Amino acid sequence: MKKSMNKQLLMNKIGDEIQVALVEEGRLAELTIERPESRRSIGDIYLGRVHKVVEGLKAAFVDIGQKSDGFLHFSDVGTTSEDYRALIEDDDDDENGGGDDAEDGEDSVSAAGSADGAGTVPSARAPQRTAGKKVPATEEEKAEKRQSYTQMIAGKLKPNDSILVQVIKEPISNKGSRLTSDITIAGRFMVLLPFGGGQVAVSRRVVVRKERARLKKLVRSMLPEGFGAIIRTVAEHQEESLLKQDLEKLLAKWVQIEEKLKDATPPQLIFKEDTIISSVLRDSLTSDVTEIVANSPGIYKETLNYIQWAAPEMEKNVSLYQGKLPLFEGYNIAKDVESIFSRKVWLKSGGYIIIEHTEAMVVVDVNSGRYAAKREQEENSLKTNLEAAREIVRQLRLRDIGGIIVVDFIDMLDQKNAKKVYDSMRTELRNDRAKSNILPMSDFGIMQITRERIRPSLMQRMGDQCPACGGTGVVQARFTTINQIERWLRKYALQQNMKFQQLDLYVSPTVAEPLKNTDMKTELKWFLQHMVFVRVKPDESLRSDDFRFYNRRSNKDITAEYGDL
């Protein structure tokens, strides 16, 4: 039997920023942050306007009022789009039909609006089962069906069409939000599928067949016609009255959405997800949470109201922080929060891991940190790798790192030891609510992991790009910049009528310093070489790899104009 883990939820408000920390066995495991300028948008529902349809990408770009158009892949366009259009146009025609049971949900069932984005939701567009035995389709038939589906969706989606969509991934870098038209509304015990066609699914973590059958029967009897639902793990052994109360709240939200849609003009926000406090409590509140602490009276009251409804037996675990130290300092996790920005993470054995972010993936390097005798090398490598596997998963959760992760472990000769590291990594990932896939360690000691990414990592959200290096971690040598300046001047001087021109050169102070401290004054040297008067001026706003030439008479920036001669 799996030992229960001691967990705490710490809700810290500093000014306008709210930080919610999940602490496991005294160590920070997850951190959720919300600021007024960067409020979470996962689960928000918009009435959008189709901007353009790109068949080659099998996607449409939808204007939802954000900085960049949202990305709607054809696979995320449900067959219920006609229902949305009918709803928008106030058409009485209803195409929702009853359906048999949907397939069981993923290990961690959660709607698009979950606080952590963990898990996936079975599609509300699952096909209806037909009588008789199905004949497996050939690859050619499958390809033909996919092509037919693509053409059908492309034919339905037209520029300027209105469409109801939901955010399933927040904007990352210069990419817009990822959207779906399969609308879901998350509750404490279930996820409502407004166009689910009567399908009811249960989380796979509910393993007892009798309980699964009870939950399905109860929820199916409560659902209005045409609606579907996914029953979450926390619904296990809950009373009918609580399930019914949760469903009524979800249906009330859907009624509000219907009412708002009647007078909506795209692009317009139709439904905003719950507050960060309600969302985290909804998705993180389990029986092993022994303490819930808030440092703000407002957050404490909101938490208490939610607990009194969702889990009244846990009301005794909720408290308002009274300590003299700041909340995170009082619970000894302040250093864990600061470590989010560190490239190097030390291990207890003396080894360490290096975490590097690139455009395409995150690379993690495992190092032993000290020399081990040859006869002990395999044993020490295994020990360090096992410890690193646990810490890597913790860092993935803590930093909310998603996408492709490549781990370079310390080389081991015994394949059995490589299997032990792989098994350890799989075991640790079971505690992570975000969906992930992992491949066994290769002969080169490389392990590949993919982790669900629905928003920028915590480091990206909490930090700004370095103005000196542009996020690369390396600054161009100042003498390289000086060579580029001289190359620019050489090209400029070759142009007709460019001699005896007067220019101002703006550079970083670190570049200006060697230009001024030379045996022959640089400005005189450049005049003798190129017959151009140049005056060097330091500018602290410029990086060491940048420079700007201005025509002194017109005060016009001519750097780009003559930079590619």
Buried (B, 14 or more C-beta within 10 A) or exposed (E): EEEEEEBBBBBBBEEEEBBBBBBBEEEBBBBBBBEEEBEBBBBBBBBBBBBBBEBEEBBBBBBBBBEBBBBBBBBBBBBBBBBBBBBBEEEEEEEBEEBEBBEBBBBBBBBBBBBBBBBBBBBBBBEEEEEEEEEEEEEEEEEEEEEEBBEEBBEBBEEEBBBBBBBBBBBBEEEBBBBBBBBBBBBBBBBBBBBBBBBBBBBBBBEEEEBBEBBBEBBBEBBEEBBBBBBBBBBBEBEEEBBBBBBEBBBEBBEEBEEBBEEBEBBBBBBEBBBBBBBBBBBBBEEEBEBBBBBBEEBBEBBBEBBEEBBEEBEEBBEBBEEEEEBBEBBEBBEBBEBBEEEEBEBEBBBBBBBEBEEEBBBBBBBBBEEBEEEEBBBBBBBBBBBBBBBBBBBBBBBBBBBBBBBBBBEBEEEEBBEBBBEBBBEBBEEBBBBBEBEBBEEEBEBBBBBBBBBBBBBBBBEEEEEBBBEEEEBBEBEEBBEBBBEBBEBBBEEEEBEEBEBBBBBBEBBBEEBEEEEEEBBEBBBEEBEBBBEBEBBEEBBBBBBBBBBBEEEEEBBEEBBEE
